[in-house]
Amino acid sequence: MDAALQRRLDGIIALTTLIVAIAVTLTLITFGTGVFLLIAVAWLVIGSVVSFLIQPNSWYSLGQKTKRLGE
C-alpha cells in the first residue's frame, strides 16, 4: 500500500472516530445507556461484517494464528 493511500485512510479513520465519539456522547445524553448499548452492539456486528467483506483473508489469517496459539 503506498504512503498517500495510507495517509488518506488514516485521515478517514480519524474523522470517523471523531464523528462516532460525538454521536456516542449525544446518544448517551439523549437516550441513556440502554439504547447506547443496543447501538454499540449493532455497530460492532455491522463493522465485523463490513471488514469481513472487505478483507476476508485477514479473518482467515487471524483464525490460523489463533489455531497455532492453541496448539
C-alpha positions as CSV (number, residue, x, y, z in Angstrom):
1,M,0.0,0.0,0.0
2,D,1.5,3.3,-1.0
3,A,2.1,6.1,1.5
4,A,-0.5,8.5,0.1
5,L,-3.3,6.0,0.3
6,Q,-2.2,5.1,3.9
7,R,-2.4,8.8,4.9
8,R,-5.8,9.1,3.3
9,L,-7.1,6.1,5.2
10,D,-5.6,7.4,8.5
11,G,-7.4,10.7,7.9
12,I,-10.7,8.9,7.2
13,I,-10.3,6.7,10.3
14,A,-9.6,9.8,12.5
15,L,-12.6,11.6,11.2
16,T,-14.8,8.6,11.6
17,T,-13.6,8.2,15.2
18,L,-14.4,11.8,15.9
19,I,-17.9,11.5,14.4
20,V,-18.6,8.3,16.4
21,A,-17.4,9.9,19.6
22,I,-19.7,12.8,19.1
23,A,-22.6,10.5,18.2
24,V,-22.0,8.3,21.3
25,T,-22.0,11.4,23.6
26,L,-25.2,12.7,22.1
27,T,-26.9,9.3,22.3
28,L,-25.9,8.9,25.9
29,I,-27.2,12.3,26.8
30,T,-30.4,11.9,24.9
31,F,-31.5,8.3,25.4
32,G,-29.4,6.8,28.3
33,T,-27.3,3.7,28.4
34,G,-29.9,1.1,27.2
35,V,-30.2,2.5,23.7
36,F,-26.5,3.2,23.6
37,L,-25.6,-0.5,24.3
38,L,-28.1,-1.6,21.6
39,I,-26.4,0.8,19.1
40,A,-22.9,-0.3,20.2
41,V,-23.7,-4.0,19.6
42,A,-25.3,-3.2,16.2
43,W,-22.2,-1.1,15.3
44,L,-19.8,-4.0,16.2
45,V,-21.8,-6.5,14.2
46,I,-22.1,-4.2,11.1
47,G,-18.4,-3.4,11.4
48,S,-17.4,-7.0,11.6
49,V,-19.5,-7.9,8.6
50,V,-18.1,-5.0,6.5
51,S,-14.5,-5.7,7.4
52,F,-15.0,-9.4,6.5
53,L,-16.5,-8.4,3.1
54,I,-13.6,-6.0,2.5
55,Q,-10.8,-8.3,3.7
56,P,-11.8,-11.9,4.2
57,N,-8.1,-13.0,4.1
58,S,-7.3,-11.1,7.3
59,W,-10.0,-13.1,9.1
60,Y,-8.6,-16.3,7.7
61,S,-5.1,-15.5,8.8
62,L,-6.4,-14.4,12.3
63,G,-8.1,-17.8,12.6
64,Q,-4.8,-19.5,11.6
65,K,-2.8,-17.5,14.2
66,T,-5.4,-18.3,16.9
67,K,-5.3,-22.0,16.0
68,R,-1.5,-22.0,16.2
69,L,-1.6,-20.4,19.6
70,G,-4.0,-23.1,20.8
71,E,-1.7,-26.0,19.8
